[in-house]
């Protein structure tokens, strides 16, 4: 990989985020002297600290002022002291990612409301099995790599493409993948039509001669211009899959059926694997390597991750699911293994709870037992009428509990959950800390 940042000082504000922690790693590999700050510790922050990165908590405007580049996320406020000190040297995370993409021969950008971390990781595992000189920027810790990056060359770059605040519109990939589109991020997108429009613009950013892969139930909502030599592949028309024992059969137009094994569970993950296989083949990864990569895929941290057992012997699973469709998908998988599914849910942001309130109510009412925790506010301030308590009161689960802290939830689960149950601890906030208590 070329040292395009050699001699540059690059500072990252919000370095504990999963994407930023990957980008600081890539920047150092490209020759930069790097540093980073955040307001709170996270697993990613602590991992960087252990690896010797110059990262710290709090704000040091003097560090930003002497940096050549200062990278910041969409969550950073304009009044942030380091951002103010950076002045014109500040670059949005998405724009910096776009610059990184430019050094690679080919970029695959994976977008969608659900599954983009898993699919990006699966494609990366296939590329690694092939010995491809590739690098990756992934929104989760891939168990095969033990990190959220993979840096082995500049022939191919695999990256997630996040739709929040139109971040993915900074990218101009060679291959764009849209797995699915469901309404989310109501604090930015006023309606689902505006979300469809952004995904359409993302697809139209694909380079001339590139390709667009449109997933299940996506084609009718995405308008892709075809006058600049783009190839468009649509799920259901150009490719699909069928479930088989131990894996799936990939059906691609004009090609013989191909069987792939995968340890991934649930229809949603077989779909993810099928899209990953199709895309991997599309970018030139050989079939045997795709097969090896998917068969060896160990998953991503916080995606249906086994954590341990309760005192009564119930299996405890943690998942990042924070959208109603994601919750429903993991509940279906858990239901295959248990008499009762006990769902512990920490809502993520007040705006999402408000926007998707009825869907949350419907899905959570399907739980045999519901344990609700306070809303993880992330970047937002509390809002009346859309918090976790309001949602809790609306849910019609047969048995339900509300706790204001993890201690109370842990005690309850140890008391009521038995070997016949599966406990799902769900959320994209800090609820992982509760799940980790069952691994002690």
C-alpha positions, 0 to 999 in steps of 0.5 A, a space after each residue: 500500500 502506498 504511503 500517501 499520508 507519509 509525514 502528515 499528522 492526522 487527528 480523529 475526533 470521535 476515534 472510539 466509533 467503530 468506523 473511526 477506529 478502523 480509519 485511524 488504523 488505515 491512516 497509520 498504515 498509509 504513513 500518517 502520524 495519528 492521534 485521536 480523541 473521544 468523550 468516553 471509553 469504548 471497546 474500540 477506544 480501549 483496543 487502540 490504547 492497548 495497541 499503542 495509539 495516541 488516543 485520549 479522552 476529553 478535548 485538546 484543541 492544541 492537538 487539532 490545531 497542529 494537525 495537517 488533517 482533522 477527521 470528524 464524524 457526523 455526531 460531532 457538534 460544530 461547537 466542539 473545541 477541537 473541531 473549532 481549532 482545526 478550522 479549514 483542516 477539518 474533513 468529514 469522516 465520509 469525505 476522508 473515507 472517499 479519499 481512502 477509496 481513491 487509492 485502490 484499484 477497485 472499491 466495493 461499497 455495501 449499503 442497506 438498512 440491515 446486514 451491511 457489516 455482515 456482508 462486508 465481512 463475508 466478502 472480505 473473508 472470501 477475498 482473504 481466502 483467495 489471497 487477494 491483495 485487498 483491504 477492508 473497512 468494516 463496521 464491526 469486529 470480524 472474528 476471523 480477523 479479530 478487528 474491523 480492518 484488514 490491510 493486505 494490499 491495494 487491489 480491492 477495497 471493501 467498505 460499508 457505506 452508511 446512509 446516515 446523514 447521507 454519508 455514503 454520497 461521498 463515495 464513488 465505488 466501482 460496485 455498489 450493493 444495496 441489501 435492503 431499504 427500510 425507513 430509519 434515521 427519522 431524525 434526518 430523513 423526513 420520510 421513506 421517500 427521501 431515504 429511497 432518493 438517497 439510496 438512488 443517488 448512492 447507486 448513481 455515484 457508481 463509476 462508469 463501467 461499474 456495477 450496482 447490485 440491488 437486493 430483495 425488494 429494492 429494485 422498485 424503489 431505487 432509480 438507477 441511471 443506465 446511460 453510463 455503462 453501468 451493469 445492474 443486477 437485481 435480486 429475483 431477476 438476475 440472482 437469488 438463493 434457495 435454502 439447503 441443509 447446511 447452506 444455500 444454493 446461489 442461482 445466478 442468471 445464465 449460470 449453473 446452480 452453486 452450493 455454498 456452506 455457511 455456519 450463518 443462521 437464519 433466513 436473513 443471514 443466508 440471504 446476506 451470504 448469497 449477496 456476498 457470494 454473488 458480489 464476490 464472484 462479480 468482482 473476480 474472486 474465484 468460486 472455490 475461494 468464495 466457498 472457503 471464505 463463507 464456510 470459514 466465516 466466524 461471524 461478527 462481534 455483537 451479531 448473534 454472539 453467544 455470551 454465556 448462561 444465566 444462573 438457571 442455565 439459559 443461553 444468553 445471546 447478544 445482538 446489535 439489533 435495534 430496528 424492528 425488522 432486525 429484532 424480529 429476525 433474531 427472535 425467529 432464530 432464537 425460537 428454533 432453540 428454546 421454549 421461551 424467548 426472553 428479550 432484553 431490549 435497550 431502545 437506541 435513540 428517541 427519534 428511532 423509537 418515535 418513528 418506528 413506534 408501532 413496529 417496535 410495539 408489534 415485534 416486542 409483543 411477540 416475546 414470551 418475556 420482555 425486559 425493557 431498559 432505558 433508552 440509549 440516547 446517543 447523540 440525542 436529548 430526552 424527548 417526552 412521549 417516545 422514551 423506553 417507558 412509553 414503549 414498554 407500556 404499549 407492548 403486550 408481551 405475556 410477561 414484561 419487566 422494566 428496569 432502570 439499570 443493568 444490575 436489576 435486569 441481571 438479577 431477574 434473568 438469573 432468577 427466571 431464565 432456565 435451560 429451556 429459554 434463550 435470552 436475547 440481549 438486544 441494542 446498539 448502545 451500551 447494553 453489551 455491558 449487561 451481556 458481558 456479565 454472563 460471560 464471567 
